[in-house]
Amino acid sequence: GASLTPPTDEVALSRDGWQASASASSSDDPPANAIDGDAATRWSLGHGMQSGDWFQLDLGSTQNFDQLVLDTTASSGDYVRQYEVYTSDDGTTWGKPVATGPGSTVTRIQLPPTTARYIRVVNKADSGSWWSLHDLSVLAPDGKAASSASETKGVQRKSATLPDGTR
């Protein structure tokens, strides 16, 4: 009965103006299907997963966020096996990954508080399964993109890397 997902005050960003792209796609499952808000549609890679395949989201403008949720519930075997998340202000310069870890049917990725326009999720493991996304959500703190230590009673968000690479 335990839950590994902590309670959250995050709110989903509006999808207005979002555009999606990918390194490859099945002709029946374009990238836009992953952000249309309909769990019955999906984006799928169109071939077995290979390291380096990616899915990219253009938020339309610079946004503040701290979580991604990748949902493949309707295609439960088609989740990304190992991922890296990158962000960019211009869609060209990506820098180092802001999160890495293993995927699952519903992958909730905690990020450091981030301000960016573009998000790219890169697959880092091979699999015979096609990578699919039925829904991608980007979450932001509920009106609290930045807070001081006095507002948080001294609590700080920290990160760690586990032996299996989960961050």
HELIX and SHEET records of a PDB file:
HELIX    1   1 PRO A   31  ILE A   35  5                                   5    
HELIX    2   2 THR A   73  SER A   75  5                                   3    
SHEET    1   A 4 GLU A  10  ALA A  12  0                                        
SHEET    2   A 4 ASP A 135  PRO A 141 -1                                        
SHEET    3   A 4 TRP A  54  ASP A  71 -1                                        
SHEET    4   A 4 GLN A  19  ALA A  22 -1                                        
SHEET    1   B 6 GLU A  10  ALA A  12  0                                        
SHEET    2   B 6 ASP A 135  PRO A 141 -1                                        
SHEET    3   B 6 TRP A  54  ASP A  71 -1                                        
SHEET    4   B 6 VAL A 106  ASN A 123 -1                                        
SHEET    5   B 6 GLN A  82  SER A  88 -1                                        
SHEET    6   B 6 ALA A  99  PRO A 102 -1                                        
SHEET    1   C 2 TRP A  43  MET A  49  0                                        
SHEET    2   C 2 SER A 127  LEU A 133 -1                                        
END                                                                             
